[in-house]
Amino acid sequence: MFSLRYRTRLRDTDFYRLYNLKDEKSCGRAMILANAVFYSIGSIFISGTFQTAFLANHGIDIVRVGIITFLPYFCSLISLLAPKFLSRFPRRRWLLLLNLFFYFGCTVLATTIMPLFVQDPGARTFWFGFFLVLGNISHALIGSCTNAWNVKFLPEGRDRNIYFSVSNIVTNVLSTAAAIGAALAADALAGSSRQNTILFWLRIAAFVMIIIGGCLQILVPKEYPYERSSESAVRLRDVFVVPLRNKKFLQTVFISYLWGFIGAVNASTWIYYLLNTVKMPYVMTYIASIVTAIGSIFLLPVCRRLYNHTGWHKMMLINVSTVLVLDCFAVFITAKTLWIFVIYSILSGLNQVCMQLTTSNTFYLHLPDRDTDHYIIFNNLLANIAALLGSVFGTWFLSLLEKPDGSRLFTAAGLDFYPSQLLVAVKLVMMAALVVYLRRLDSKNRQAG
């Protein structure tokens, strides 16, 4: 009786309706979710805090970390050739599978093993860059169009918000739990040679998990035809011409490019500052992730209602304005003011719950059913260019102010200030300008409505 009642309740849920395995679309969504889970957990150990720690432990300084970070963005330019190249393949399943192994084989497996054979920090920087470029060229040409297949499984209307909500909850909770466990282990061995061993095996485990998730997503779901608006040969200029005709699409993604530029200014170097200058424990850098994971369980239904009521532009304005206020306090985060970091992380984590829902919808708001290759490449290219410019700017800024010994620039009000904190202050100006732009856009939308 209990089992029957449980199954009946499960079948009445939005989760079962969207992710059951009884039809092709639901099966596809289930495999995409499975991949998202494996990838979100695996990516924790090859990006952010763990990536920065791995590079720093192998003698890569903060400026070189910035350089390594923006190298993949250059490779995104190759994606301009992707629509023409992929138009030769009416079915892409095995091509995408080959790229999966090659891309992560280069960017994760090879970069993890390489330091065992190369000792000089300068040479390590070169080989890190070499493998990243090699893998990202393949990904830009082939893997960048994976979404052209996956977009066929996305639900419409309000179900899309439910779809992204479920994905965000599951991936936030599981990936954060895995990250905290690994961070506690890394902190327990801080200063020990075994810390490098843990980072090494975490990256190997990440590679295995990402490959498993990728195989589920590529091999199981049905592959639908890739629709085009014209039967003529794909031209290079179509990557720009087709999306540029869609003004509504441009209006939303342009804001995301601006936001991507601002976020990339110190995306990698801020973690370096926290770990190596502030000497913050690994686990402490995940406070915001913990809050986001817990907050997703309770706040996402509220965020969905707010999103449905206010619309995308208004939600983006609210989220960016909140980040602007919070980052005013981030400037003052030092080893003496860790309490500021704790409060900042908690509030940022709560804001991130709604921010994830808002940004997840951005690309799909005005995406047509046809020519998805062109829109995906256009979006990926401009998003990568925006992130590249932001990363280059941030690295250049730090290279001007960073001292060879990594010492402070000045002391004020009893606090030491470093270039990374000044870079946050520069970001504040950029975010303030974006808030002004969003307010004007929101006002125009209300008048038009």
N, C-alpha and C positions, 0 to 999 in steps of 0.2 A: 504494500500500500504506500509506504513512504517513498519507495523507489519510483513508483508510478506518479505520485504527486510531484516529486522532484523533477522528473522528466517533463511533465506537463508544464511546470513553471518555467523550465529552461527553454521550452519551445515557444513560450510567449514573450521571451526577451528579445530586445533589438539585436543582441549579440548573435543569438541563434538564427534569427531571420537573415542577417547579413553574412554570417560565416559558416552556415551548415554546408555539408559536402554533397548535398543532394542534387544540385544543379551546377552547370559550368561556371556561372558568374560567382556563386558563393564559394565554390572550390578554389577558383582563382584568387578571391579575396583572402581565403584562409591560408593559401600558400604565400601570398604577399605578406600577410601578417606574420607567418612563421619565419620568413626571411627577415622581416623587420626586427623580430625578437633576437634571432641569432646575430644579426648584424649589429644591432644596438649594444648587445653585450660585448661582442668582439671588438667593436670600434672603440669602446672605452679604453682598451689596453693598447691601442695603436694611435691614439690621438689625445689631445688635451694634456692633462696632468701627466699621464704615463708616457706619452710620446716625448714631452718636454724633458721629463726626468731621464728617459732613456738616452736622449741626445746629450743632455748635460753630463751624465755619468760617463759618457764616452768622449769628453773633452770639447764639446761643441759649445761655444759661448753664445751670448744672447743675440748678437748681430747675425752670426751664422745660422742660429735657429730661425731668425726672421727670413734669411735668404732661402733656406731649405723649404720654408713654409710657402713662399710665393712661387717657387719653381713650377709646381704643377699647373698654376694658373696660365703660364705661358703655353703649356701644351694644349690648353683648351682651344687655341686658335686652329688647331688641326681639325676640330669638329666641324668647321665650315665645309669640309669635304665629305662629311658623313652622309648627308641625304643622298648625294649623287652615288656614293659608294654603295650604300645600303639598298638603293633602289634596284640594284642588280640581284638582290636576294628577296624573292617573295616570301620565303620562310627563313627565319634567322635564328632559330633555336640553338643549333649546334655552333653557329658563329658566336653567339652570346656566351655559350658555355666555354668555348675556347678562350674568349677574352677574360672571363671570370678567373680562370686558372692563371693566365699570363699576368693580368693586372695585379692581382693580390700576391702572386708569386714574386713579382718584382718589388712592389711597394711594401710588402710585409715580410715575406719569407727571406728574400735576398738581403734586405736592409737589416734584418735581425742577425743573420749569420755572418755577414761581412765583417763586423768589428772583431770577430774572433781571429781573422786573418790579417787585418789592417790595423796598425797601432798608432800611426801618426794622425793627430786630429785634423790636419789639413787634408790629408789623403782620405780620411773617413768622410769629411764634408763632401769631397768630390764624388766618392762612390755612393753616398746617400743621394746626392743630386742626380747621378747617372741613372740609378735604378728607378728613382721617382719619375724622371723624365721618360725613360723607356716604357714604364708601365702606363703612365698617363697619356702617352701618345696613342697607345692601343685603346685605352678607355675612351679617349676623345673621339676616335674614329669609329668605334663599334659600340662600346658600352653606354655612351651618352644617349643612345636612342632606345634604351630598354623600356623607358616609360611609354613609348609609342605603343607597346604591347600592353603594358599594365593598365593604361588609362581606360581600356575597354571594360575593366572590371569595377570601376568606380561607380557607386550609386549616385542618383540624382537628388536634387533638392536638399531637404533637411537631413535625409539619410546620409548625405555626404559628411555633414558635421558629426553625426553619430559615428560614422566610419572612422574619421580622423580621431575622434575622442577615444574610441576603443583602442586604436593603435597607440595613441599617446599614453594612455593609462598603462597598458601592458608593457610597452617598451620602457617607460619611465621607471616603473616599479622593479622590473627584473634587472635592467641594466644598472640601476642605482644600487640594488642589493649586491650585485656582483662586484661593482666598483668599490663599495665600502669594505667588503670582505678582503679584496686584494690590497686596498690601501692600508688596512690594519696590519696585514702581513708585511707590507713594505715598510711601514713605520716601525714595526717591531724590530726590523733588521737594519734600521737606518745607520749608516756609517760602516756597515759590514759588507764584505765582498759578496755575501749571499744575497744582498739586495739586487745586485745586477743579475744574479741567477734567477730571482723571482721575475724581474722585468723580462728577461729572455724567454722564460717558459710561458709567461702570460701572453707574449706576442705570438708564440707558436700555437698556443691554444686558441687565440683569436683568429689566426689564419684558418685553422680547422673548422671553427664554428662558422665563419663567414662563408667558406666553401660549401658547407652542408646547407646553410640557409639559401645560398645562391642556387644550388642544384635543385632544391625544392621549388623555388620560384620559376626556374627556367624549364625544368623537365616535366612538371606535373600539369600546370594549367593548359587549356587549349590556346593555340596561337591563332588569333583572328587576322584577317587580311588587313593590310595597311592601306587605308583609303587615301586617295589623292583627288584633288579638284580638277586635275588636267591629266590627260594621257600622254602629253608630250614629255620629252626627256627632261629630267631634273637639271636645272641650271644652278650654278653657284649663287647667283644673285637672288634666287627665289628664297633663300634662307632669310634675307632681309625684306624683300619686296612683299611677300605674303603676310608676315606678321605686322609690318608697318601699315598695312591697310586696315587693320583692326584697332581702332582708336581706344575702345574700351579695354582691350587687352593691354595695350601700351600704358594706359593711365595707371593701372594697378601694378604691373611689373616694374615700372620705372621707380615707384616708391620702394619696392623691395630691393632694387639695385642700389639706391641711395643708402638704405639701411644696411645692406651687405657691405658697402664701402666703409661705413662708419664702424661696423662691428669688426671688420678685418684689421683695422688700424692697430689694435693691440691684442688680437685674439690669441696668438701664441706667446708673445713676449710677456703678457701680464702673468700668466702661470709661471713663467721662468722667474719673474720678480718675486712672486709669492713663495716659491720653493727655495730659491737660492739667496735672495736678499733678506726677505722677512723670516726665512727659515721655518716656514709653516709646515706642520705635519701633512702628509698626503691626505689623510682622511678629512682634515678640516676643509680642504678645497672642495669637498663634495657636499657641504652643508646645503647649498642651493639646490643641488640635484635631489637630495633627500626630501627637502621641503616640496619640490616640484612633484616628486613621485607620490608623496602622501597627499599633497593638495589635489593632484589629478583625480584621486579616488572620490574626493568630496566636492571639489569645486567645478569640475568640468561640466556637469549638468547646468550649473549656474552660468558658466561661461557660454554655453550653447544658447541659452535663452537670451542672454545679453547680446550675443552676436546676431541672433535672428531678429532682435528688436532694433539694434542700432545700425547694423550693416558693417561691411568690411572697413571702410574708410574711418568711421567713427571709432571702431575698436582699435585700429592701428594707431590712431591719434592718442587714445587713452593709454595704450601700452607703451608707446614711445615716450610720452610725457612722464609716465611713471619711472621709466629707465633714466630719463634726464634728471629727475629729482634725486633718485638713489645714487647715481654716479657722482653727484656733488659730494657725497660722503666718501666715496671710494678714493678720492684724491688724498685723504688723510689716513689711509690704511698703512700702518707701519708695524714693526715688531712690538711697539709700545701700545698700540691701539687695536689689538686683535678683537676687542669687544665691538668696535665699529664694523669689522669684517663680518662678525657673527650676525649682527642686526641687518647689515646690508645683504648678506646672503639669504637670510630668511625672507625678507621682503622681496628680493629679486626672484627667489624661487616661487613665491606665490604669484607674482606678476607673470612669470614664465608659463604658468598653466594656461592662461588665456592667450598669451603671445603665441604659443605653439599652435593653438587652434586657428588663430588669425593667419599666421604665416603658412600653415599647411594648405589653406584654401587659395592662397594668392595666385598661383599659376593656373589653377583650374577654373577660376571665376568666369572668364570669358574665352575659354579654350574651345574652338570648334571641333567637330568630329573628324574633319578631313585635314590633311596636310600636317598631322601632329608632329612628324619628323622635323618639319621646318620650324614650328613653334618651339619644340623642345631644344633644338640646336641654337636657335636665336636666344632663348631664355638662358640656357646654360652658358653660352658664349658671353653674353653681356653680364650675367651674374658673376662669372669668373673674372672678367675684365674689371668689374667693380671691386671684387675682393682683392684682385691682384694690385690694383692701384692703391687700395687702402693699406694692404700689407707692405707694399713698397714705400709708401709715405711713412708709415709707422717705423719701419726699419731704418729709413733714411734719417728720421727725426732722432731716433735713439743713437745712431752712429755719430751724430753731431755732438751729442751731450754725454754719452756714456764714457766714463773714465776707464783707462786700461785695467785698473785694479778693481773696478766695479764699486768704488766708494761713493758716498753721498755727494750731491751737488752743493747743498747748503742746509742749514738748520734754522728753523723758525718755530717759535712757541714751544720749544723743547722737543720738536719732532724733526727727524731727519727726512729730507726729501731727495728722491732719486728721479732720473729721467722718466721712468715708467709712470710715476705719478703725474708728471707734467704732461705726458701724453694723454692721460685720462682727462686732464683739464682741456686739452685741445679738442678731444672728442665731445666735450660738453658744448663747445661752441657749434660744432657740426650738428649735434642733436637739437640744439635750440633752433637752428635754421630749418631743420626738417619739421619740427613741431609747428613753426610759423607757416610753412608750406602746406602741411596737413590741415591746419585750421582754415586756411583760405580755400582749400579744395573741398573740405567738408561744408563750408558755407555756400559754395557754388552748387554743390549737390543738393542742399536743402532748398535753395532758391529754384533750382531746376525741377525739383520734385513738387 
